[in-house]
Amino acid sequence: MIDVNALTVRFRTKTGYFDAVREASFHVDEGEVFGLVGESGSGKSTILRALTGLAPIAGGHVKVGSHVPGEKIDRSFRRDVQMVFQDPYGSLHPRFTVDQTLREPLAINRIDRQDQRIVDALREVGLGPAYRFRYPHQLSGGQRQRVAIARALIVEPRVLLLDEPTSALDVSVQAEILNLLRRLHRERHLTMVLVSHNFAVVGFLCQRVAVMRNGEIVEQLDIASIRAQQVEHEYTRSLLLATSGYRRDAVQADSVGSAD
């Protein structure tokens, strides 16, 4: 479904040109959930934007289904490929009700039965019809992200790109959104690309992962290898050790507190 070959994304700055992504290559099969992991600034989100045509492709080749981002992007591409952004507070129009937010992509794509589709979309993400005419400021962070997911899915895409969809949410709400995404993937047989810095999030949803550092993919491996900590690159190992070290320190601190 997705084929990325030697992708380079270059931005112009005041001091010259900067390559945010350098010769990244990976593929994602139809119906697969693929993860991009790395620290902030490693180029993960830039790759997602290149897949949607929102970031300039300076080199390499990208293909999503039958579409080639960077060439003329038609309405069918916009319908097939949808994105859920990191910030549920900034991704919704503050003066649009939930109904207006969900109706707009239907109108743009000239899709009929809009009222019924809006009700069905809200029900699918766990929101009842009572939320239909609320504004974003009347919703919690988790409810806003559910609306953003409904907006992406209402046009029935084949590919869903997720840019850290849970990082701005409370831990308890994160679990709800992750469970929702896993159910939607299973029911709709969606192809997903998930960007995250959290190995636990990636391990919950993804089958395979690419680890990024300074704009480059340093390693690709399956989730079973990550869980077994069977990795080859030192950077991947350091990310795993940092995560396990944090958890171990937290457990030790809790045990000390209990003993006191």
C-alpha positions as CSV (number, residue, x, y, z in Angstrom):
1,M,0.0,0.0,0.0
2,I,2.9,2.4,0.8
3,D,6.3,2.4,-0.8
4,V,9.0,4.9,0.2
5,N,12.3,4.6,-1.5
6,A,15.3,6.9,-0.6
7,L,13.0,9.7,0.4
8,T,14.7,13.1,1.1
9,V,12.8,16.1,2.4
10,R,14.6,19.4,2.3
11,F,13.6,22.8,3.7
12,R,15.0,26.2,3.0
13,T,16.2,28.2,6.0
14,K,17.9,31.5,6.5
15,T,21.3,29.8,6.7
16,G,20.7,27.5,3.7
17,Y,19.1,24.2,3.1
18,F,18.3,21.6,5.8
19,D,17.5,17.9,5.1
20,A,14.9,16.9,7.6
21,V,14.7,13.4,6.2
22,R,17.6,11.7,4.3
23,E,17.2,8.7,2.0
24,A,14.5,7.0,4.1
25,S,13.2,3.7,2.7
26,F,10.4,1.4,3.9
27,H,7.2,-0.3,2.7
28,V,3.9,-0.9,4.4
29,D,1.6,-3.8,3.3
30,E,-2.1,-3.3,2.9
31,G,-3.8,-3.7,6.2
32,E,-0.6,-3.4,8.2
33,V,0.1,-1.0,11.1
34,F,3.7,0.4,10.7
35,G,5.4,2.5,13.3
36,L,8.0,5.3,13.1
37,V,9.8,5.7,16.4
38,G,12.5,8.2,17.5
39,E,13.1,11.2,19.6
40,S,11.7,14.7,18.8
41,G,13.2,16.2,15.7
42,S,14.2,12.9,14.1
43,G,12.0,13.4,11.0
44,K,9.1,11.1,11.9
45,S,6.3,13.7,11.4
46,T,8.0,15.1,8.3
47,I,7.7,11.7,6.6
48,L,3.9,11.7,7.3
49,R,3.6,15.1,5.8
50,A,5.6,13.9,2.7
51,L,3.1,11.0,2.4
52,T,0.2,13.5,2.2
53,G,2.0,16.0,-0.1
54,L,2.3,18.6,2.7
55,A,6.2,18.5,2.7
56,P,8.5,19.0,-0.3
57,I,10.1,15.8,-1.7
58,A,13.6,16.7,-2.7
59,G,14.7,13.2,-3.7
60,G,13.6,9.6,-3.9
61,H,10.2,8.1,-4.7
62,V,7.0,7.8,-2.7
63,K,3.9,5.9,-3.7
64,V,0.7,5.5,-1.7
65,G,-1.7,3.0,-3.3
66,S,-1.9,4.2,-6.9
67,H,-1.0,7.8,-5.9
68,V,2.3,9.6,-6.1
69,P,2.5,12.5,-3.7
70,G,4.3,15.5,-5.1
71,E,2.6,15.2,-8.5
72,K,-0.9,16.5,-9.1
73,I,-3.0,15.5,-6.1
74,D,-6.6,14.8,-6.9
75,R,-9.7,14.4,-4.8
76,S,-9.4,10.6,-4.7
77,F,-6.0,10.9,-3.1
78,R,-7.3,13.2,-0.4
79,R,-10.1,10.8,0.3
80,D,-7.9,7.6,0.3
81,V,-5.3,9.1,2.7
82,Q,-6.3,10.8,5.9
83,M,-4.3,12.1,8.8
84,V,-4.9,12.5,12.6
85,F,-2.7,15.2,14.1
86,Q,-1.0,15.3,17.5
87,D,-2.8,18.2,19.1
88,P,-6.6,17.7,19.5
89,Y,-6.9,21.3,20.8
90,G,-5.4,22.8,17.6
91,S,-6.7,20.5,14.9
92,L,-10.4,21.4,15.2
93,H,-11.8,24.7,14.1
94,P,-12.9,26.5,17.3
95,R,-16.0,28.1,15.7
96,F,-17.2,24.9,14.1
97,T,-19.6,22.6,15.9
98,V,-18.8,18.9,15.7
99,D,-21.5,18.6,13.0
100,Q,-19.9,21.3,10.9
101,T,-16.4,19.7,11.4
102,L,-17.7,16.3,10.1
103,R,-19.9,17.7,7.4
104,E,-17.1,19.7,5.7
105,P,-15.1,16.7,4.3
106,L,-18.4,15.1,3.1
107,A,-19.3,18.3,1.3
108,I,-15.8,18.6,-0.2
109,N,-15.9,15.1,-1.5
110,R,-19.6,15.3,-2.6
111,I,-20.7,12.4,-0.4
112,D,-24.4,11.9,0.1
113,R,-26.5,10.9,3.2
114,Q,-24.5,13.4,5.3
115,D,-26.7,13.5,8.4
116,Q,-26.7,9.7,8.7
117,R,-23.0,9.4,8.1
118,I,-22.3,12.0,10.8
119,V,-24.4,10.1,13.3
120,D,-22.8,6.8,12.4
121,A,-19.2,8.3,12.5
122,L,-19.8,9.7,16.1
123,R,-21.2,6.3,17.2
124,E,-18.2,4.5,15.7
125,V,-15.8,6.5,17.9
126,G,-17.9,6.2,21.0
127,L,-19.6,9.6,21.0
128,G,-23.4,9.8,21.0
129,P,-25.6,12.2,19.0
130,A,-25.6,14.6,22.0
131,Y,-22.1,15.7,21.0
132,R,-23.1,16.6,17.5
133,F,-23.8,20.3,18.1
134,R,-21.1,21.0,20.7
135,Y,-18.1,23.2,20.1
136,P,-14.5,22.1,20.7
137,H,-14.2,24.1,23.9
138,Q,-17.1,22.0,25.3
139,L,-15.2,18.8,24.8
140,S,-12.4,17.1,26.7
141,G,-9.1,16.3,25.1
142,G,-10.0,12.7,24.5
143,Q,-13.4,13.7,23.1
144,R,-11.7,16.1,20.7
145,Q,-9.3,13.4,19.5
146,R,-12.3,11.1,18.9
147,V,-13.9,13.8,16.7
148,A,-10.6,14.2,14.8
149,I,-10.5,10.4,14.2
150,A,-14.2,10.5,13.1
151,R,-13.4,13.4,10.7
152,A,-10.6,11.3,9.1
153,L,-12.7,8.1,8.8
154,I,-15.9,9.7,7.6
155,V,-14.7,9.8,4.0
156,E,-13.8,6.0,4.3
157,P,-10.0,6.2,3.6
158,R,-7.8,3.3,2.9
159,V,-4.7,4.8,4.7
160,L,-4.7,6.5,8.1
161,L,-1.7,8.5,9.2
162,L,-1.4,9.0,12.9
163,D,1.0,11.7,14.2
164,E,1.4,11.0,17.9
165,P,-2.4,10.8,18.4
166,T,-2.2,10.2,22.2
167,S,0.8,12.2,23.4
168,A,-1.2,15.3,24.4
169,L,-3.7,13.2,26.4
170,D,-3.8,11.9,30.0
171,V,-2.6,8.4,30.5
172,S,-6.1,6.9,31.1
173,V,-7.5,8.6,28.0
174,Q,-4.5,7.4,25.9
175,A,-5.5,3.8,26.6
176,E,-9.1,4.5,25.4
177,I,-7.9,6.1,22.2
178,L,-5.4,3.2,21.5
179,N,-8.1,0.6,22.0
180,L,-10.4,2.6,19.7
181,L,-7.7,2.7,17.0
182,R,-7.0,-1.0,17.3
183,R,-10.7,-1.8,16.9
184,L,-11.1,0.5,13.9
185,H,-8.1,-1.1,12.3
186,R,-9.5,-4.5,12.7
187,E,-13.0,-3.6,11.6
188,R,-12.1,-1.5,8.6
189,H,-8.9,-3.3,7.6
190,L,-7.1,0.1,7.5
191,T,-3.4,0.6,6.6
192,M,-1.9,2.8,9.3
193,V,1.4,4.5,9.9
194,L,1.8,5.6,13.5
195,V,4.4,8.1,14.6
196,S,5.4,7.9,18.3
197,H,8.4,8.3,20.7
198,N,6.8,5.7,23.0
199,F,7.7,2.1,22.5
200,A,4.7,1.0,24.6
201,V,2.3,2.7,22.2
202,V,4.0,1.3,19.1
203,G,4.1,-2.2,20.6
204,F,0.3,-2.0,21.3
205,L,-0.7,-1.2,17.7
206,C,2.1,-1.9,15.2
207,Q,3.4,-5.1,13.5
208,R,6.7,-3.5,12.4
209,V,8.7,-0.5,13.3
210,A,11.4,1.8,11.8
211,V,13.7,3.6,14.2
212,M,14.7,7.1,13.2
213,R,17.6,9.3,14.3
214,N,18.6,12.7,12.8
215,G,16.5,12.3,9.7
216,E,17.6,8.8,8.9
217,I,16.1,5.3,9.5
218,V,18.8,3.4,11.4
219,E,16.9,0.1,11.9
220,Q,13.7,-1.7,10.9
221,L,12.4,-4.7,13.0
222,D,9.2,-6.4,14.0
223,I,7.5,-6.0,17.4
224,A,8.5,-9.4,18.6
225,S,12.2,-8.4,18.3
226,I,11.6,-5.2,20.2
227,R,9.8,-7.1,23.0
228,A,12.7,-9.5,23.2
229,Q,15.1,-6.6,23.0
230,Q,16.8,-8.3,20.0
231,V,18.0,-5.1,18.3
232,E,21.2,-4.4,16.3
233,H,21.7,-0.6,16.3
234,E,23.1,1.0,19.4
235,Y,20.6,3.9,19.2
236,T,17.6,1.5,19.3
237,R,19.2,-0.2,22.3
238,S,19.6,3.1,24.1
239,L,16.0,3.9,23.6
240,L,14.9,0.6,25.0
241,L,17.3,0.9,27.9
242,A,16.0,4.4,28.7
243,T,12.4,3.1,28.7
244,S,13.2,0.1,30.9
245,G,15.4,2.1,33.2
246,Y,12.7,4.7,33.8
247,R,10.2,1.9,34.6
248,R,12.6,0.2,36.9
249,D,13.4,3.4,38.8
250,A,9.7,4.1,39.2
251,V,9.1,0.6,40.6
252,Q,12.0,1.0,43.0
253,A,10.8,4.4,44.2
254,D,7.3,3.0,44.8
255,S,8.7,0.0,46.8
256,V,10.9,2.3,48.9
257,G,7.9,4.5,49.6
258,S,5.9,1.5,50.7
259,A,8.6,0.3,53.0
260,D,8.9,3.7,54.7
